[in-house]
Amino acid sequence: MSTVLYPVFVYMFLYMLMLDYWSSAREFFSRFSKDFATAHRGELIALQELRRASLFDEPVFKKYMQEKYVLNISPYSYKLLLHFLQLRMLVTLLHIFNMHIKFQITSDRWTLEQHSPSASPLPYTKEQLLEINNLSLIHISEPTRPLYISYAVFCLKKKKKKK
């Protein structure tokens, strides 16, 4: 999930700066940047050091505003993401995805090799990942409440072995 949320975090922060909401942008950055510190430490430092007087000339600002952020995602995950955004009418997020993110559609199956080397270590062993790949998602419940902390239930079933 942090793979999708990181570029959203960056672009929301940059938009706040561009609209001259510096105080709110700094508060937003302080609150959420910790979630991405392990995988994106260098970029976060550069973003934190952005200054009002030179914002549009800063290399990190130019990079994000002139190039699309490439996000690897499976076709199924992509469909779920778009459906969720459209269903909830999250226009700001849809705008960020349309304007600044290039979705690189990958195979349906997530593999160990697709894990970004700059990201945090995998929480699973290779054997556990192989077992996970033998599961199919059959249902995701709605979050229990619209608060910062909520719970959703994922219902999985084991795939039948092909003979």
C-alpha positions in Angstrom: 0.0 0.0 0.0 2.8 2.4 0.7 3.9 2.0 -2.9 0.7 3.7 -4.0 0.5 6.2 -1.1 4.1 7.6 -1.4 3.6 9.5 -4.7 0.2 10.7 -3.4 1.9 12.0 -0.3 4.5 13.8 -2.3 2.2 15.4 -4.8 -0.3 16.5 -2.1 2.6 18.1 -0.2 3.9 19.8 -3.4 0.4 21.1 -4.2 0.0 22.6 -0.7 3.4 24.4 -1.2 2.4 25.7 -4.7 -0.9 27.0 -3.3 1.1 28.8 -0.5 -0.2 26.7 2.3 3.3 26.3 3.8 2.3 25.9 7.4 -0.3 23.2 6.6 2.2 21.5 4.2 4.8 21.3 6.9 2.3 19.9 9.4 1.2 17.3 6.8 4.8 16.4 6.0 5.7 16.0 9.7 2.7 13.8 10.3 3.0 11.4 7.4 6.6 11.4 6.2 7.6 8.9 8.9 5.6 6.3 7.1 8.0 6.4 4.1 11.3 7.2 5.8 12.8 3.7 5.4 12.3 3.5 1.6 12.6 7.2 0.6 14.9 8.8 3.1 16.9 10.8 0.5 13.9 12.2 -1.3 12.2 13.1 2.0 15.2 15.1 3.1 15.2 17.0 -0.2 11.4 17.6 0.0 11.8 18.8 3.6 14.4 21.3 2.6 12.2 23.0 -0.1 12.0 26.8 0.4 9.3 29.2 -0.7 11.7 31.6 -2.5 13.2 28.9 -4.7 10.4 26.3 -4.9 10.0 26.3 -8.7 13.8 26.0 -9.2 14.4 23.2 -6.9 15.6 19.9 -8.6 13.3 17.7 -6.5 10.3 19.9 -7.3 11.1 20.0 -11.0 11.6 16.2 -11.1 8.1 15.5 -9.7 6.3 18.2 -11.7 8.0 17.5 -15.0 8.2 13.7 -15.0 5.5 11.2 -14.2 6.1 8.9 -11.2 6.2 5.3 -12.4 4.1 2.9 -10.3 4.2 -0.9 -11.0 0.8 -2.4 -10.4 -1.1 -5.6 -11.4 -4.1 -5.3 -13.6 -6.4 -6.4 -10.8 -5.0 -4.0 -8.3 -5.2 -1.2 -10.8 -8.9 -1.9 -11.4 -9.6 -2.1 -7.7 -7.8 1.2 -7.1 -9.7 3.0 -9.9 -13.0 1.5 -8.8 -12.4 2.7 -5.2 -11.4 6.2 -6.3 -14.4 6.6 -8.6 -16.9 5.1 -6.1 -15.8 7.4 -3.4 -15.5 10.3 -5.8 -12.0 11.2 -4.6 -11.4 13.8 -7.2 -8.1 15.1 -5.8 -6.6 11.7 -5.8 -7.9 10.9 -9.3 -6.3 14.2 -10.5 -3.0 13.3 -9.0 -3.1 9.8 -10.6 -4.1 11.2 -14.0 -1.6 14.1 -14.0 1.5 12.7 -12.3 1.5 8.9 -12.1 2.3 6.5 -14.9 0.8 3.1 -14.1 3.1 0.3 -15.4 0.7 -2.7 -15.5 2.6 -5.8 -14.6 1.6 -9.5 -14.5 -1.3 -10.5 -12.2 1.1 -12.4 -9.9 3.3 -10.6 -7.5 6.8 -12.1 -7.3 9.8 -11.7 -5.1 11.7 -10.1 -8.0 9.1 -7.3 -8.3 9.8 -6.1 -4.9 11.7 -2.8 -5.0 15.2 -3.1 -3.7 15.0 0.3 -2.1 11.9 -0.5 -0.2 11.9 -2.0 3.3 12.7 -5.7 3.7 10.0 -8.2 2.8 8.0 -9.3 5.8 7.8 -12.8 4.4 10.3 -15.6 3.5 10.4 -16.8 -0.1 8.5 -20.0 1.0 5.8 -17.9 2.6 5.5 -15.8 -0.6 5.1 -18.9 -2.7 2.3 -20.1 -0.4 0.7 -16.6 -0.6 0.7 -16.8 -4.4 -1.5 -20.0 -4.0 -4.3 -17.9 -2.5 -7.1 -16.1 -4.3 -8.8 -13.0 -3.0 -12.6 -13.6 -3.0 -13.9 -10.7 -1.0 -12.8 -7.4 0.7 -15.2 -6.0 3.3 -15.8 -2.3 3.7 -13.7 -0.6 6.4 -15.4 -0.8 9.8 -15.5 3.0 10.3 -14.3 6.1 8.4 -11.6 7.0 11.0 -7.8 7.0 10.8 -7.7 3.5 12.2 -10.3 1.1 10.8 -10.4 -2.6 9.8 -11.3 -4.4 6.7 -11.7 -8.2 6.3 -9.9 -9.9 3.4 -11.4 -13.3 2.5 -8.9 -15.7 0.8 -9.2 -19.2 -0.5 -6.6 -21.6 -1.7 -6.3 -22.0 -5.4 -7.0 -25.4 -6.9 -3.9 -27.1 -8.2 -3.8 -27.6 -12.0 -3.4 -31.2 -13.0 
